[in-house]
Every structure is written in C-alpha cells, then in structure tokens.
Amino acid sequence: MEASRYLECLAEDYSDLRDAVASVEVSATVPSCPGWTVADLVVHVAQVYLHKAAIMQTGEEPDPWPPPGLAAESALPLLGRAYGELRAQFRAHEPGEEVPTWFGPDQTVAFWIRRMAQETVIHRIDAELAARLPVTPVPADLAVDGADEVLKRMLAYTAQEWPEDFAELEGGHLAGDGGRDAIVLAVGQQSWTVLPSPREIVVADGARDDPRVLIGGPPGAVLRWLWGRAGDDAVRLDGDPAWADYLRRLLAVVTK
C-alpha cells in the first residue's frame, strides 16, 4: 500500500473511532480489551499518537513518557488534539525521511504511517464494540496488509529481538525446537506460513503443504481474529484447532 492510501484509511478509521467514543459513556467497558473503559482506550490511543508525533518532531524517543495529565483531559478533545498533532507531523515530513522506530530494518516516517493506520483500525473496532455499534468492515487491502504486518513485524521480528517475551508462554508451547510444525493463514490470494518454536518464530510468504492447521476467511475477519477481536467462528479452521489457539497465544504476547 502507498502512504497516501494508509493516510486515507487512517482518516476514515479515526473518524469512526471518534464517532463511536462520542456515542457512549467513557465509563463503558471495552469487551475486546478486558479491564479497559472507553476512557482508558482514548488515553491509550492519544498517548500512541502523541508519542509518534514527538518522535517525528524531535527525531528521538521522548523521555520521560507519557506526559502528565492526559487522563484528566476530556475524551474527545484529547483524542482530537492528539490526532491533530500526528497528522501535522505526517504533513511536515516525507515518508522516506529517517526517524527512530522499534523495527530495525525500517527507520522511516513510512513505518509510522503504516503502523498508525493499523493501530487505528483495531482500536476503532474496540470503540465500536464498546458502543455496541455495528463494526464497520475493514477494507480488504488494509486487512491483508495488517495481517502481513502483525505476522512478520510484530510476531516474527519481536520473537527474534526479544525471545524472552515468549519464554513463559501462557499455556505452554506446542511446537518443539526446530520449527518443523507449520501453521498456514490464507486470505484471498495471499498466504503465510508460520513456523513457531520456543526459541524463534519464522514467518514466510506462501503456504506450506500439510500444516497443523490452515486458518482462512475474509480479510477483515482474519485481521480481527489475529488481533483477538473475533473468535474462531469468524474464520475457517482446517486441521487441529489447538494449533490455531497456539498461534493466538503467541500473538497475544505482541497484540493489545
């Protein structure tokens, strides 16, 4: 996807997020984020937007963080202020400009454009679920891109750089060392093979034969499943459902 398309999706999902927040009490619970209220969701999204805006403005990680007083601001003004600062920084910088990110191979503004588009669509869904509104469908191109991002950058890269995060996996590891057991995800013409192990998680394009489980479905449904925003009934499982659950437990380490 081009940067302009990510920014278009970001604007649309931010608008839907804002409308959902406006339609519900901030004390309402967010069913997809146990323990959170709508106020917590707003503060989280605002912190993320302001943090990325600060990185682009200064060229370095802000420290200390977060700034005090965010929780005391009213929800909608805080959300609007944070989004405004984020978009102002995206307008001020070219996608190829160098800025710090947590993903070593991509230290550019483009990384944050993509990440903020994907961050916003997931939290827009959270807000709609909290407000008990119909969930707005995720565009197919954004959903396929989001599946690629969460598998390769958030799961495989995190497991490579911070393997200790997966050492005490809740429920334990099904895979043994060596990553010989495959989990395949398929969305339309796109597919990925996940080779997990207690020591590393490899994600490759394409589908391997004879996986432990094949997970498929409409792009938006698969994206929501990957992020824990939909249950197994939203996707198709062909094979051992315990291995689908294993993938979701691995993903839970890196998705909030």
C-alpha positions in Angstrom: 0.0 0.0 0.0 1.1 3.6 -0.7 1.5 6.1 2.0 -1.5 8.1 0.6 -3.7 5.0 1.0 -2.6 4.4 4.6 -3.4 8.0 5.4 -6.8 7.8 3.7 -7.6 4.7 5.8 -6.3 6.4 9.0 -8.6 9.4 8.4 -11.6 7.2 7.9 -10.9 5.0 10.9 -10.1 7.9 13.2 -13.5 9.5 12.2 -15.3 6.3 13.0 -13.3 5.9 16.3 -14.2 9.4 17.3 -17.9 8.9 16.5 -18.0 5.7 18.5 -16.4 7.4 21.5 -18.9 10.3 21.2 -21.9 7.9 21.3 -21.1 6.1 24.6 -20.2 6.9 28.2 -16.5 7.0 28.8 -17.1 4.7 31.8 -18.4 1.9 29.4 -16.3 -1.2 29.3 -14.4 -2.3 26.2 -15.2 -6.0 25.7 -12.2 -6.7 23.5 -9.8 -5.1 26.0 -10.5 -6.7 29.4 -10.2 -4.2 32.2 -10.4 -1.2 30.0 -13.1 1.5 29.9 -13.6 3.8 26.9 -11.7 6.4 28.8 -8.7 4.0 29.0 -9.0 3.3 25.3 -9.0 7.0 24.5 -6.0 7.8 26.7 -4.1 4.8 25.1 -4.8 5.9 21.5 -3.9 9.6 22.4 -0.7 8.5 24.0 0.3 6.5 20.9 -0.5 9.4 18.6 1.4 12.0 20.7 4.4 9.7 21.1 4.8 9.2 17.4 4.3 12.9 16.7 7.0 13.7 19.3 9.4 11.2 17.6 8.9 12.8 14.2 9.1 16.3 15.6 12.3 15.8 17.6 14.0 12.8 15.9 14.3 10.9 19.1 12.3 9.0 21.7 10.6 11.3 24.1 11.8 10.9 27.7 10.2 10.9 30.2 6.9 9.5 28.8 3.9 9.7 29.0 3.3 13.4 29.7 1.4 14.1 32.9 -2.3 15.0 32.9 -3.6 13.1 29.8 -6.2 11.2 31.9 -7.6 14.4 33.2 -8.4 15.8 29.8 -11.9 15.2 28.3 -12.0 12.3 26.0 -13.0 13.8 22.7 -10.8 17.0 23.0 -7.8 14.8 23.9 -8.4 12.5 21.0 -8.8 15.4 18.6 -5.7 17.1 19.9 -3.5 14.0 19.6 -4.8 13.1 16.1 -4.2 16.7 15.0 -0.6 16.6 16.2 0.0 13.3 14.5 -1.4 14.4 11.1 0.6 17.7 11.4 3.8 15.7 11.7 2.9 13.4 8.8 2.3 16.6 6.7 5.6 18.0 7.8 7.7 15.0 6.8 8.2 12.9 3.7 7.5 9.1 4.1 11.1 8.3 3.3 12.6 10.6 6.0 14.6 8.9 8.7 13.1 8.7 12.2 13.5 6.2 15.1 11.3 3.1 15.1 11.3 -0.1 17.0 11.7 -2.1 13.8 15.4 -2.2 12.9 15.0 -2.7 9.1 12.7 0.3 8.6 13.7 3.6 10.3 11.4 5.9 8.3 8.3 8.0 8.7 6.6 5.5 6.3 6.9 2.9 9.1 4.8 5.1 11.4 2.3 5.9 8.7 1.6 2.2 8.2 1.7 1.4 12.0 -0.7 4.2 12.9 -3.2 3.2 10.2 -3.2 -0.4 11.5 -3.3 0.8 15.1 -6.3 3.0 14.5 -8.4 0.4 12.6 -8.0 -2.1 15.5 -8.9 0.5 18.2 -11.8 1.8 16.0 -13.2 -1.7 16.2 -12.7 -1.7 20.0 -14.6 1.6 20.3 -17.5 0.3 18.1 -17.7 -2.9 20.2 -17.7 -0.8 23.4 -20.5 1.4 22.0 -22.4 -1.7 20.8 -22.4 -0.3 17.2 -22.1 -2.5 14.1 -18.5 -3.0 13.3 -17.5 -1.1 10.2 -16.0 -3.5 7.7 -12.2 -3.3 7.3 -11.2 -2.6 3.6 -9.7 -5.7 2.1 -6.4 -4.1 1.2 -5.8 -2.7 4.7 -6.8 -6.0 6.3 -4.4 -8.1 4.1 -1.6 -5.6 4.8 -2.5 -5.7 8.5 -2.2 -9.5 8.6 1.2 -9.2 6.9 2.3 -6.6 9.4 1.2 -8.4 12.6 2.7 -11.7 11.5 6.1 -10.5 10.1 6.9 -7.4 12.0 5.1 -7.8 15.3 5.3 -11.6 15.8 8.4 -12.8 13.9 10.5 -9.7 14.5 9.6 -9.4 18.2 10.4 -13.1 18.7 13.8 -12.6 17.0 14.7 -9.5 19.0 13.1 -10.2 22.4 12.7 -14.0 22.6 12.5 -13.8 26.4 9.0 -12.4 25.9 7.8 -15.8 24.7 9.7 -18.0 27.2 6.9 -18.2 29.7 4.1 -18.5 27.2 0.7 -18.9 28.9 -0.5 -22.5 28.2 3.0 -23.6 27.1 4.5 -24.2 23.7 3.1 -26.9 21.3 6.0 -26.7 18.9 9.4 -28.2 19.7 12.8 -26.7 18.8 13.5 -26.5 15.1 10.2 -25.0 13.9 9.1 -28.0 11.8 5.4 -27.7 12.5 3.6 -25.2 10.2 0.6 -23.0 10.7 -0.8 -21.5 7.5 -3.0 -18.4 7.1 -4.8 -17.8 3.8 -6.6 -14.6 2.8 -7.7 -14.5 -0.8 -4.6 -14.9 -3.0 -2.3 -14.1 -0.1 -0.9 -16.7 2.3 1.7 -17.0 5.0 3.4 -20.0 6.8 4.2 -19.6 10.5 6.9 -21.9 11.8 6.9 -21.5 15.6 9.3 -22.8 18.2 10.2 -21.9 21.8 13.3 -20.1 20.5 12.1 -18.3 17.4 9.1 -17.8 15.1 9.7 -17.7 11.4 7.0 -16.3 9.0 7.3 -16.8 5.3 5.2 -15.9 2.3 3.2 -18.7 0.8 1.5 -21.8 2.1 3.4 -25.0 3.1 1.8 -28.4 2.4 0.4 -30.4 5.3 0.2 -27.7 8.0 -1.0 -28.4 11.5 -3.9 -26.0 10.8 -5.0 -23.8 8.0 -6.7 -20.6 9.0 -8.7 -18.7 6.4 -11.6 -16.4 5.8 -12.5 -12.9 4.6 -9.6 -10.4 5.1 -11.3 -8.3 7.7 -12.4 -11.3 9.7 -8.9 -12.8 9.7 -7.3 -9.5 10.8 -9.8 -9.3 13.7 -9.0 -12.9 14.7 -5.3 -12.3 14.6 -5.7 -9.3 17.0 -8.1 -11.2 19.3 -11.1 -9.0 18.2 -13.0 -12.0 16.9 -13.5 -15.7 17.8 -12.8 -18.9 15.9 -16.3 -18.7 14.5 -15.2 -15.7 12.4 -12.7 -17.7 10.4 -12.3 -21.2 8.8 -10.1 -23.7 10.6 -8.9 -26.8 8.7 -6.9 -29.0 11.0 -6.1 -29.1 14.7 -7.8 -26.2 16.5 -5.2 -26.5 19.3 -2.6 -25.1 16.9 -4.8 -22.2 16.0 -5.1 -21.5 19.7 -1.3 -21.7 20.0 -0.9 -19.1 17.3 -3.4 -16.8 19.1 -1.5 -17.3 22.4 1.7 -16.3 20.6 0.1 -13.3 19.1 -1.4 -12.2 22.5 2.2 -11.5 23.6 2.5 -8.8 21.0 -1.1 -7.5 20.4 -3.0 -5.4 22.9 
